[in-house]
Every structure is written in structure tokens, then in C-alpha cells.
């Protein structure tokens, strides 16, 4: 099982802040594809990956990163400010 967290407008589009998933995804991108295929609200939230960032176990990561051993995946828009 993996915890998937959604923040800001990602959470608003999907409608939930987090969920536990059983996944066969090998990479973050595989997980995104699984989520996109679930429902339209997920497809909408993940339609433009350039507007999203991902963290694995609270470390900023990339969409091609492996999920082996990862317990938490968080999706959020880029942060701005200083």
C-alpha cells in the first residue's frame, strides 16, 4: 500500500486530500497513468504535468523516479514565494 496525498488545486479537482492505494506502478509516471485512468476528475488533475511537482517520502522528486520502497507520494503545484 502507498499513501497518495493531494495539495492545493490538485486536491480541489480530485475532491479528497489523500488516499491509500494498492498499485503495480513501477515509477511515479506509471502511478499517474493509473490515476488518470480511474475517473475524469483524476484525468483533469493530471492533464498538465508541467504544472505539478511530486515528492516521494517528503523529498522532491521527478516523474520518472522509481516507487520501490516508497511509502508516500505527494502531488502539488509549484511553490512560489520567498
Residue pairs with C-beta under 8 A, 6 or more apart in sequence:
1 20
1 21
1 22
2 20
2 21
2 22
2 23
2 31
2 67
2 70
2 71
2 72
2 73
3 18
3 19
3 20
3 71
3 72
3 73
4 18
4 19
4 20
4 21
4 31
4 35
4 72
4 73
4 74
4 75
5 17
5 18
5 72
5 73
5 74
5 75
6 14
6 16
6 17
6 18
6 45
6 74
6 75
6 76
7 17
7 74
7 75
7 76
7 77
8 76
8 77
9 77
10 45
10 52
10 75
10 76
10 77
11 17
13 41
13 44
13 45
14 41
14 42
14 45
15 41
21 31
23 30
23 31
23 34
23 67
24 30
24 34
25 31
25 33
25 34
25 67
26 66
26 67
26 68
27 63
27 64
27 65
27 66
27 67
28 54
28 56
28 61
28 62
28 63
28 64
28 65
28 67
28 73
29 63
29 64
30 67
31 67
31 73
32 46
32 49
32 63
35 42
35 45
35 46
36 42
36 43
36 46
37 43
45 75
46 52
46 75
49 63
51 77
51 78
52 75
52 76
52 77
53 60
53 75
53 76
53 77
53 78
53 79
54 60
54 61
54 62
54 63
54 65
54 73
54 74
54 75
54 76
55 61
55 72
55 73
55 74
55 76
56 65
56 67
56 70
56 72
56 73
57 70
57 71
57 72
58 72
58 74
67 73
